[in-house]
Amino acid sequence: MFTRCWSFLLIYLGIIGHALSIYVFTRPKFRSNPCTHYFLASTICGAFVICVNTPLRLLLTGYNIDVLGYSIVTCKLLTFVLYWSKALASWFIALASIDR
């Protein structure tokens, strides 16, 4: 029960937070700053993780529905994309720090 409630709250707040970040980073005032592009890319990767990974984990842990278990190709591909997008969000923040 805790996993179900927590996951829905995480998805809801994550979508709102990432949408607000995308709104802020796409304002004309921030377009001249090169770090903004890195933060925007990191936000998009984070939104992808929230919108794809969290519902899949909710189905697996909250309802015992394994969406990835039906095909070995789908399982490996989606696992790679999800781990890559998580890492990519961190790398974009590191690149913004280096660029600064």
N, CA, C and O atoms as a printed pandas DataFrame, in Angstrom:
     atom_number atom_name residue_name chain_id  residue_number  x_coord  y_coord  z_coord
0              1         N          MET        A               1    0.822   -1.193    0.000
1              2        CA          MET        A               1    0.000    0.000    0.000
2              3         C          MET        A               1    0.864    1.254    0.000
3              4         O          MET        A               1    0.571    2.217   -0.709
4              5         N          PHE        A               2    1.939    1.240    0.803
5              6        CA          PHE        A               2    2.831    2.392    0.873
6              7         C          PHE        A               2    3.470    2.676   -0.484
7              8         O          PHE        A               2    3.577    3.834   -0.889
8              9         N          THR        A               3    3.895    1.623   -1.190
9             10        CA          THR        A               3    4.532    1.800   -2.496
10            11         C          THR        A               3    3.575    2.416   -3.490
11            12         O          THR        A               3    3.964    3.283   -4.272
12            13         N          ARG        A               4    2.340    1.985   -3.471
13            14        CA          ARG        A               4    1.348    2.525   -4.408
14            15         C          ARG        A               4    1.120    4.013   -4.169
15            16         O          ARG        A               4    1.161    4.801   -5.113
16            17         N          CYS        A               5    0.884    4.401   -2.939
17            18        CA          CYS        A               5    0.631    5.820   -2.629
18            19         C          CYS        A               5    1.860    6.667   -2.900
19            20         O          CYS        A               5    1.761    7.742   -3.493
20            21         N          TRP        A               6    3.009    6.189   -2.471
21            22        CA          TRP        A               6    4.236    6.947   -2.646
22            23         C          TRP        A               6    4.568    7.124   -4.132
23            24         O          TRP        A               6    5.009    8.198   -4.540
24            25         N          SER        A               7    4.362    6.093   -4.932
25            26        CA          SER        A               7    4.671    6.183   -6.358
26            27         C          SER        A               7    3.765    7.181   -7.063
27            28         O          SER        A               7    4.232    7.960   -7.895
28            29         N          PHE        A               8    2.481    7.166   -6.741
29            30        CA          PHE        A               8    1.579    8.132   -7.367
30            31         C          PHE        A               8    1.941    9.561   -6.973
31            32         O          PHE        A               8    1.889   10.468   -7.804
32            33         N          LEU        A               9    2.306    9.761   -5.718
33            34        CA          LEU        A               9    2.725   11.086   -5.264
34            35         C          LEU        A               9    4.018   11.510   -5.961
35            36         O          LEU        A               9    4.161   12.664   -6.363
36            37         N          LEU        A              10    4.949   10.581   -6.101
37            38        CA          LEU        A              10    6.212   10.868   -6.771
38            39         C          LEU        A              10    5.996   11.225   -8.237
39            40         O          LEU        A              10    6.621   12.156   -8.744
40            41         N          ILE        A              11    5.128   10.506   -8.916
41            42        CA          ILE        A              11    4.829   10.806  -10.320
42            43         C          ILE        A              11    4.179   12.177  -10.432
43            44         O          ILE        A              11    4.569   12.985  -11.276
44            45         N          TYR        A              12    3.202   12.440   -9.595
45            46        CA          TYR        A              12    2.475   13.710   -9.640
46            47         C          TYR        A              12    3.403   14.895   -9.381
47            48         O          TYR        A              12    3.431   15.846  -10.162
48            49         N          LEU        A              13    4.153   14.838   -8.297
49            50        CA          LEU        A              13    5.054   15.940   -7.963
50            51         C          LEU        A              13    6.218   16.044   -8.949
51            52         O          LEU        A              13    6.691   17.143   -9.239
52            53         N          GLY        A              14    6.673   14.913   -9.459
53            54        CA          GLY        A              14    7.759   14.926  -10.438
54            55         C          GLY        A              14    7.358   15.583  -11.739
55            56         O          GLY        A              14    8.132   16.345  -12.318
56            57         N          ILE        A              15    6.156   15.295  -12.204
57            58        CA          ILE        A              15    5.677   15.915  -13.441
58            59         C          ILE        A              15    5.512   17.418  -13.251
59            60         O          ILE        A              15    5.886   18.202  -14.123
60            61         N          ILE        A              16    4.957   17.816  -12.119
61            62        CA          ILE        A              16    4.785   19.253  -11.855
62            63         C          ILE        A              16    6.150   19.945  -11.764
63            64         O          ILE        A              16    6.347   21.003  -12.360
64            65         N          GLY        A              17    7.072   19.366  -11.036
65            66        CA          GLY        A              17    8.396   19.964  -10.876
66            67         C          GLY        A              17    9.167   20.064  -12.177
67            68         O          GLY        A              17    9.782   21.092  -12.464
68            69         N          HIS        A              18    9.138   18.995  -12.969
69            70        CA          HIS        A              18    9.849   19.031  -14.243
70            71         C          HIS        A              18    9.173   19.973  -15.235
71            72         O          HIS        A              18    9.853   20.633  -16.019
72            73         N          ALA        A              19    7.853   20.042  -15.210
73            74        CA          ALA        A              19    7.156   20.981  -16.099
74            75         C          ALA        A              19    7.508   22.423  -15.749
75            76         O          ALA        A              19    7.714   23.247  -16.640
76            77         N          LEU        A              20    7.577   22.728  -14.463
77            78        CA          LEU        A              20    7.971   24.080  -14.052
78            79         C          LEU        A              20    9.422   24.381  -14.434
79            80         O          LEU        A              20    9.737   25.498  -14.844
80            81         N          SER        A              21   10.290   23.402  -14.304
81            82        CA          SER        A              21   11.687   23.607  -14.699
82            83         C          SER        A              21   11.805   23.838  -16.201
83            84         O          SER        A              21   12.564   24.701  -16.641
84            85         N          ILE        A              22   11.063   23.077  -16.979
85            86        CA          ILE        A              22   11.077   23.279  -18.432
86            87         C          ILE        A              22   10.542   24.659  -18.772
87            88         O          ILE        A              22   11.073   25.333  -19.654
88            89         N          TYR        A              23    9.501   25.078  -18.084
89            90        CA          TYR        A              23    8.945   26.414  -18.307
90            91         C          TYR        A              23    9.983   27.495  -18.006
91            92         O          TYR        A              23   10.132   28.443  -18.777
92            93         N          VAL        A              24   10.689   27.358  -16.902
93            94        CA          VAL        A              24   11.679   28.368  -16.514
94            95         C          VAL        A              24   12.860   28.377  -17.483
95            96         O          VAL        A              24   13.302   29.445  -17.907
96            97         N          PHE        A              25   13.371   27.206  -17.835
97            98        CA          PHE        A              25   14.571   27.148  -18.672
98            99         C          PHE        A              25   14.308   27.485  -20.136
99           100         O          PHE        A              25   15.257   27.675  -20.895
100          101         N          THR        A              26   13.057   27.563  -20.548
101          102        CA          THR        A              26   12.764   27.950  -21.929
102          103         C          THR        A              26   12.404   29.421  -22.059
103          104         O          THR        A              26   12.046   29.867  -23.149
104          105         N          ARG        A              27   12.487   30.179  -20.989
105          106        CA          ARG        A              27   12.211   31.623  -21.050
106          107         C          ARG        A              27   13.309   32.321  -21.843
107          108         O          ARG        A              27   14.472   31.923  -21.778
108          109         N          PRO        A              28   12.941   33.372  -22.598
109          110        CA          PRO        A              28   13.931   34.085  -23.413
110          111         C          PRO        A              28   15.085   34.681  -22.597
111          112         O          PRO        A              28   16.195   34.825  -23.109
112          113         N          LYS        A              29   14.829   35.021  -21.353
113          114        CA          LYS        A              29   15.869   35.609  -20.505
114          115         C          LYS        A              29   17.039   34.648  -20.285
115          116         O          LYS        A              29   18.185   35.083  -20.171
116          117         N          PHE        A              30   16.754   33.350  -20.226
117          118        CA          PHE        A              30   17.787   32.366  -19.927
118          119         C          PHE        A              30   18.410   31.733  -21.168
119          120         O          PHE        A              30   19.366   30.969  -21.037
120          121         N          ARG        A              31   17.909   32.018  -22.355
121          122        CA          ARG        A              31   18.422   31.360  -23.557
122          123         C          ARG        A              31   19.855   31.751  -23.889
123          124         O          ARG        A              31   20.565   30.991  -24.548
124          125         N          SER        A              32   20.285   32.912  -23.448
125          126        CA          SER        A              32   21.649   33.345  -23.762
126          127         C          SER        A              32   22.697   32.644  -22.896
127          128         O          SER        A              32   23.876   32.631  -23.250
128          129         N          ASN        A              33   22.296   32.076  -21.796
129          130        CA          ASN        A              33   23.216   31.379  -20.900
130          131         C          ASN        A              33   23.409   29.942  -21.385
131          132         O          ASN        A              33   22.431   29.202  -21.492
132          133         N          PRO        A              34   24.648   29.529  -21.681
133          134        CA          PRO        A              34   24.852   28.166  -22.189
134          135         C          PRO        A              34   24.543   27.079  -21.156
135          136         O          PRO        A              34   24.207   25.957  -21.534
136          137         N          CYS        A              35   24.647   27.385  -19.878
137          138        CA          CYS        A              35   24.338   26.381  -18.853
138          139         C          CYS        A              35   22.857   26.015  -18.850
139          140         O          CYS        A              35   22.480   24.920  -18.431
140          141         N          THR        A              36   22.030   26.931  -19.316
141          142        CA          THR        A              36   20.593   26.670  -19.348
142          143         C          THR        A              36   20.269   25.478  -20.232
143          144         O          THR        A              36   19.367   24.699  -19.925
144          145         N          HIS        A              37   21.001   25.336  -21.326
145          146        CA          HIS        A              37   20.755   24.212  -22.235
146          147         C          HIS        A              37   21.060   22.876  -21.553
147          148         O          HIS        A              37   20.349   21.891  -21.750
148          149         N          TYR        A              38   22.111   22.857  -20.761
149          150        CA          TYR        A              38   22.445   21.638  -20.023
150          151         C          TYR        A              38   21.380   21.315  -18.976
151          152         O          TYR        A              38   20.967   20.164  -18.832
152          153         N          PHE        A              39   20.946   22.333  -18.254
153          154        CA          PHE        A              39   19.914   22.109  -17.240
154          155         C          PHE        A              39   18.584   21.700  -17.872
155          156         O          PHE        A              39   17.859   20.874  -17.317
156          157         N          LEU        A              40   18.266   22.273  -19.022
157          158        CA          LEU        A              40   17.041   21.885  -19.724
158          159         C          LEU        A              40   17.119   20.430  -20.183
159          160         O          LEU        A              40   16.152   19.680  -20.050
160          161         N          ALA        A              41   18.269   20.035  -20.720
161          162        CA          ALA        A              41   18.444   18.641  -21.139
162          163         C          ALA        A              41   18.366   17.695  -19.943
163          164         O          ALA        A              41   17.792   16.611  -20.045
164          165         N          SER        A              42   18.937   18.097  -18.819
165          166        CA          SER        A              42   18.856   17.281  -17.611
166          167         C          SER        A              42   17.417   17.156  -17.126
167          168         O          SER        A              42   16.998   16.090  -16.675
168          169         N          THR        A              43   16.670   18.237  -17.219
169          170        CA          THR        A              43   15.265   18.217  -16.809
170          171         C          THR        A              43   14.446   17.301  -17.705
171          172         O          THR        A              43   13.580   16.572  -17.220
172          173         N          ILE        A              44   14.708   17.330  -19.001
173          174        CA          ILE        A              44   13.979   16.464  -19.930
174          175         C          ILE        A              44   14.297   14.998  -19.649
175          176         O          ILE        A              44   13.400   14.155  -19.675
176          177         N          CYS        A              45   15.556   14.688  -19.382
177          178        CA          CYS        A              45   15.919   13.310  -19.024
178          179         C          CYS        A              45   15.249   12.881  -17.720
179          180         O          CYS        A              45   14.772   11.752  -17.602
180          181         N          GLY        A              46   15.215   13.776  -16.755
181          182        CA          GLY        A              46   14.555   13.467  -15.485
182          183         C          GLY        A              46   13.061   13.263  -15.645
183          184         O          GLY        A              46   12.473   12.396  -14.998
184          185         N          ALA        A              47   12.446   14.063  -16.509
185          186        CA          ALA        A              47   11.013   13.900  -16.767
186          187         C          ALA        A              47   10.738   12.563  -17.442
187          188         O          ALA        A              47    9.734   11.912  -17.154
188          189         N          PHE        A              48   11.631   12.155  -18.340
189          190        CA          PHE        A              48   11.481   10.853  -18.988
190          191         C          PHE        A              48   11.550    9.731  -17.956
191          192         O          PHE        A              48   10.764    8.786  -18.005
192          193         N          VAL        A              49   12.479    9.838  -17.039
193          194        CA          VAL        A              49   12.614    8.818  -15.994
194          195         C          VAL        A              49   11.365    8.777  -15.120
195          196         O          VAL        A              49   10.868    7.698  -14.797
196          197         N          ILE        A              50   10.859    9.944  -14.738
197          198        CA          ILE        A              50    9.656    9.996  -13.896
198          199         C          ILE        A              50    8.447    9.430  -14.634
199          200         O          ILE        A              50    7.644    8.708  -14.041
200          201         N          CYS        A              51    8.309    9.746  -15.907
201          202        CA          CYS        A              51    7.113    9.330  -16.653
202          203         C          CYS        A              51    7.163    7.888  -17.130
203          204         O          CYS        A              51    6.115    7.300  -17.397
204          205         N          VAL        A              52    8.359    7.296  -17.246
205          206        CA          VAL        A              52    8.461    5.926  -17.751
206          207         C          VAL        A              52    8.886    4.955  -16.655
207          208         O          VAL        A              52    8.243    3.924  -16.458
208          209         N          ASN        A              53    9.951    5.271  -15.950
209          210        CA          ASN        A              53   10.495    4.333  -14.971
210          211         C          ASN        A              53    9.585    4.156  -13.758
211          212         O          ASN        A              53    9.348    3.029  -13.322
212          213         N          THR        A              54    9.080    5.246  -13.218
213          214        CA          THR        A              54    8.269    5.153  -12.004
214          215         C          THR        A              54    6.973    4.365  -12.221
215          216         O          THR        A              54    6.636    3.534  -11.378
216          217         N          PRO        A              55    6.226    4.589  -13.319
217          218        CA          PRO        A              55    5.044    3.737  -13.528
218          219         C          PRO        A              55    5.388    2.261  -13.727
219          220         O          PRO        A              55    4.650    1.384  -13.277
220          221         N          LEU        A              56    6.513    1.983  -14.406
221          222        CA          LEU        A              56    6.907    0.584  -14.574
222          223         C          LEU        A              56    7.251   -0.056  -13.234
223          224         O          LEU        A              56    6.884   -1.204  -12.982
224          225         N          ARG        A              57    7.946    0.668  -12.382
225          226        CA          ARG        A              57    8.275    0.145  -11.052
226          227         C          ARG        A              57    7.030    0.033  -10.178
227          228         O          ARG        A              57    6.926   -0.875   -9.353
228          229         N          LEU        A              58    6.093    0.948  -10.357
229          230        CA          LEU        A              58    4.829    0.866   -9.622
230          231         C          LEU        A              58    4.067   -0.394  -10.009
231          232         O          LEU        A              58    3.540   -1.095   -9.145
232          233         N          LEU        A              59    4.010   -0.683  -11.298
233          234        CA          LEU        A              59    3.332   -1.901  -11.740
234          235         C          LEU        A              59    4.022   -3.150  -11.198
235          236         O          LEU        A              59    3.361   -4.114  -10.811
236          237         N          LEU        A              60    5.353   -3.127  -11.174
237          238        CA          LEU        A              60    6.093   -4.300  -10.727
238          239         C          LEU        A              60    5.985   -4.511   -9.219
239          240         O          LEU        A              60    5.683   -5.618   -8.774
240          241         N          THR        A              61    6.226   -3.473   -8.434
241          242        CA          THR        A              61    6.249   -3.654   -6.979
242          243         C          THR        A              61    4.883   -3.501   -6.326
243          244         O          THR        A              61    4.616   -4.125   -5.299
244          245         N          GLY        A              62    4.018   -2.681   -6.906
245          246        CA          GLY        A              62    2.723   -2.433   -6.283
246          247         C          GLY        A              62    1.642   -3.403   -6.700
247          248         O          GLY        A              62    0.757   -3.740   -5.913
248          249         N          TYR        A              63    1.715   -3.858   -7.958
249          250        CA          TYR        A              63    0.637   -4.699   -8.479
250          251         C          TYR        A              63    1.118   -6.051   -9.007
251          252         O          TYR        A              63    0.313   -6.830   -9.516
252          253         N          ASN        A              64    2.412   -6.339   -8.894
253          254        CA          ASN        A              64    3.006   -7.596   -9.366
254          255         C          ASN        A              64    2.752   -7.852  -10.845
255          256         O          ASN        A              64    2.495   -8.986  -11.248
256          257         N          ILE        A              65    2.822   -6.802  -11.652
257          258        CA          ILE        A              65    2.690   -6.916  -13.102
258          259         C          ILE        A              65    4.050   -6.596  -13.699
259          260         O          ILE        A              65    4.519   -5.462  -13.610
260          261         N          ASP        A              66    4.686   -7.592  -14.307
261          262        CA          ASP        A              66    6.015   -7.404  -14.887
262          263         C          ASP        A              66    5.876   -7.116  -16.376
263          264         O          ASP        A              66    5.749   -8.035  -17.184
264          265         N          VAL        A              67    5.902   -5.852  -16.728
265          266        CA          VAL        A              67    5.746   -5.439  -18.121
266          267         C          VAL        A              67    6.982   -5.811  -18.929
267          268         O          VAL        A              67    6.874   -6.119  -20.116
268          269         N          LEU        A              68    8.144   -5.785  -18.306
269          270        CA          LEU        A              68    9.387   -6.053  -19.015
270          271         C          LEU        A              68    9.680   -7.538  -19.175
271          272         O          LEU        A              68   10.578   -7.895  -19.937
272          273         N          GLY        A              69    8.975   -8.394  -18.502
273          274        CA          GLY        A              69    9.286   -9.809  -18.505
274          275         C          GLY        A              69    8.771  -10.591  -19.694
275          276         O          GLY        A              69    9.067  -11.780  -19.811
276          277         N          TYR        A              70    8.021   -9.976  -20.570
277          278        CA          TYR        A              70    7.414  -10.709  -21.674
278          279         C          TYR        A              70    8.374  -10.941  -22.832
279          280         O          TYR        A              70    8.264  -11.955  -23.523
280          281         N          SER        A              71    9.296  -10.042  -23.057
281          282        CA          SER        A              71   10.229  -10.162  -24.166
282          283         C          SER        A              71   11.628   -9.818  -23.679
283          284         O          SER        A              71   11.823   -8.813  -22.997
284          285         N          ILE        A              72   12.596  -10.647  -24.027
285          286        CA          ILE        A              72   13.969  -10.406  -23.592
286          287         C          ILE        A              72   14.539   -9.162  -24.268
287          288         O          ILE        A              72   15.320   -8.430  -23.661
288          289         N          VAL        A              73   14.154   -8.919  -25.524
289          290        CA          VAL        A              73   14.646   -7.740  -26.249
290          291         C          VAL        A              73   14.082   -6.471  -25.629
291          292         O          VAL        A              73   14.819   -5.513  -25.395
292          293         N          THR        A              74   12.788   -6.457  -25.363
293          294        CA          THR        A              74   12.163   -5.291  -24.742
294          295         C          THR        A              74   12.753   -5.038  -23.362
295          296         O          THR        A              74   13.001   -3.891  -22.990
296          297         N          CYS        A              75   12.972   -6.086  -22.616
297          298        CA          CYS        A              75   13.533   -5.949  -21.271
298          299         C          CYS        A              75   14.918   -5.317  -21.323
299          300         O          CYS        A              75   15.200   -4.366  -20.593
300          301         N          LYS        A              76   15.775   -5.842  -22.178
301          302        CA          LYS        A              76   17.139   -5.321  -22.257
302          303         C          LYS        A              76   17.173   -3.908  -22.815
303          304         O          LYS        A              76   17.920   -3.065  -22.318
304          305         N          LEU        A              77   16.378   -3.641  -23.836
305          306        CA          LEU        A              77   16.379   -2.317  -24.453
306          307         C          LEU        A              77   15.847   -1.255  -23.498
307          308         O          LEU        A              77   16.453   -0.195  -23.345
308          309         N          LEU        A              78   14.731   -1.534  -22.865
309          310        CA          LEU        A              78   14.147   -0.555  -21.956
310          311         C          LEU        A              78   15.007   -0.361  -20.707
311          312         O          LEU        A              78   15.117    0.754  -20.197
312          313         N          THR        A              79   15.608   -1.425  -20.220
313          314        CA          THR        A              79   16.511   -1.298  -19.079
314          315         C          THR        A              79   17.707   -0.425  -19.437
315          316         O          THR        A              79   18.116    0.427  -18.648
316          317         N          PHE        A              80   18.268   -0.636  -20.624
317          318        CA          PHE        A              80   19.386    0.193  -21.076
318          319         C          PHE        A              80   18.978    1.654  -21.201
319          320         O          PHE        A              80   19.700    2.537  -20.738
320          321         N          VAL        A              81   17.837    1.921  -21.817
321          322        CA          VAL        A              81   17.383    3.301  -22.012
322          323         C          VAL        A              81   17.113    3.978  -20.670
323          324         O          VAL        A              81   17.460    5.145  -20.490
324          325         N          LEU        A              82   16.512    3.275  -19.742
325          326        CA          LEU        A              82   16.213    3.874  -18.440
326          327         C          LEU        A              82   17.479    4.172  -17.640
327          328         O          LEU        A              82   17.602    5.248  -17.055
328          329         N          TYR        A              83   18.417    3.230  -17.609
329          330        CA          TYR        A              83   19.668    3.499  -16.894
330          331         C          TYR        A              83   20.468    4.598  -17.581
331          332         O          TYR        A              83   21.088    5.426  -16.914
332          333         N          TRP        A              84   20.456    4.607  -18.906
333          334        CA          TRP        A              84   21.179    5.627  -19.655
334          335         C          TRP        A              84   20.587    7.013  -19.398
335          336         O          TRP        A              84   21.332    7.978  -19.229
336          337         N          SER        A              85   19.265    7.121  -19.366
337          338        CA          SER        A              85   18.653    8.434  -19.139
338          339         C          SER        A              85   18.889    8.922  -17.711
339          340         O          SER        A              85   19.038   10.124  -17.490
340          341         N          LYS        A              86   18.925    8.012  -16.742
341          342        CA          LYS        A              86   19.258    8.413  -15.368
342          343         C          LYS        A              86   20.682    8.957  -15.299
343          344         O          LYS        A              86   20.931    9.991  -14.680
344          345         N          ALA        A              87   21.605    8.258  -15.936
345          346        CA          ALA        A              87   23.002    8.695  -15.923
346          347         C          ALA        A              87   23.183    9.972  -16.727
347          348         O          ALA        A              87   23.971   10.841  -16.352
348          349         N          LEU        A              88   22.461   10.086  -17.820
349          350        CA          LEU        A              88   22.593   11.256  -18.685
350          351         C          LEU        A              88   22.169   12.532  -17.974
351          352         O          LEU        A              88   22.772   13.585  -18.181
352          353         N          ALA        A              89   21.149   12.454  -17.147
353          354        CA          ALA        A              89   20.713   13.630  -16.389
354          355         C          ALA        A              89   21.834   14.125  -15.476
355          356         O          ALA        A              89   22.052   15.331  -15.362
356          357         N          SER        A              90   22.530   13.220  -14.839
357          358        CA          SER        A              90   23.655   13.608  -13.976
358          359         C          SER        A              90   24.820   14.155  -14.789
359          360         O          SER        A              90   25.489   15.099  -14.368
360          361         N          TRP        A              91   25.061   13.564  -15.953
361          362        CA          TRP        A              91   26.153   14.044  -16.796
362          363         C          TRP        A              91   25.884   15.449  -17.320
363          364         O          TRP        A              91   26.814   16.243  -17.455
364          365         N          PHE        A              92   24.641   15.763  -17.612
365          366        CA          PHE        A              92   24.326   17.118  -18.068
366          367         C          PHE        A              92   24.596   18.147  -16.969
367          368         O          PHE        A              92   25.060   19.250  -17.259
368          369         N          ILE        A              93   24.315   17.805  -15.731
369          370        CA          ILE        A              93   24.608   18.719  -14.625
370          371         C          ILE        A              93   26.123   18.866  -14.456
371          372         O          ILE        A              93   26.615   19.960  -14.177
372          373         N          ALA        A              94   26.857   17.771  -14.624
373          374        CA          ALA        A              94   28.319   17.855  -14.555
374          375         C          ALA        A              94   28.866   18.722  -15.689
375          376         O          ALA        A              94   29.796   19.501  -15.477
376          377         N          LEU        A              95   28.303   18.594  -16.878
377          378        CA          LEU        A              95   28.735   19.426  -18.001
378          379         C          LEU        A              95   28.429   20.899  -17.761
379          380         O          LEU        A              95   29.213   21.765  -18.147
380          381         N          ALA        A              96   27.304   21.187  -17.134
381          382        CA          ALA        A              96   26.983   22.577  -16.798
382          383         C          ALA        A              96   27.995   23.130  -15.800
383          384         O          ALA        A              96   28.372   24.298  -15.883
384          385         N          SER        A              97   28.433   22.306  -14.866
385          386        CA          SER        A              97   29.442   22.744  -13.896
386          387         C          SER        A              97   30.778   23.006  -14.576
387          388         O          SER        A              97   31.465   23.975  -14.254
388          389         N          ILE        A              98   31.143   22.145  -15.512
389          390        CA          ILE        A              98   32.395   22.325  -16.243
390          391         C          ILE        A              98   32.322   23.561  -17.130
391          392         O          ILE        A              98   33.291   24.313  -17.235
392          393         N          ASP        A              99   31.180   23.769  -17.765
393          394        CA          ASP        A              99   31.008   24.911  -18.658
394          395         C          ASP        A              99   31.025   26.224  -17.892
395          396         O          ASP        A              99   31.407   27.261  -18.433
396          397         N          ARG        A             100   30.624   26.176  -16.673
397          398        CA          ARG        A             100   30.563   27.382  -15.845
398          399         C          ARG        A             100   31.961   27.817  -15.509
399          400         O          ARG        A             100   32.147   28.818  -14.817
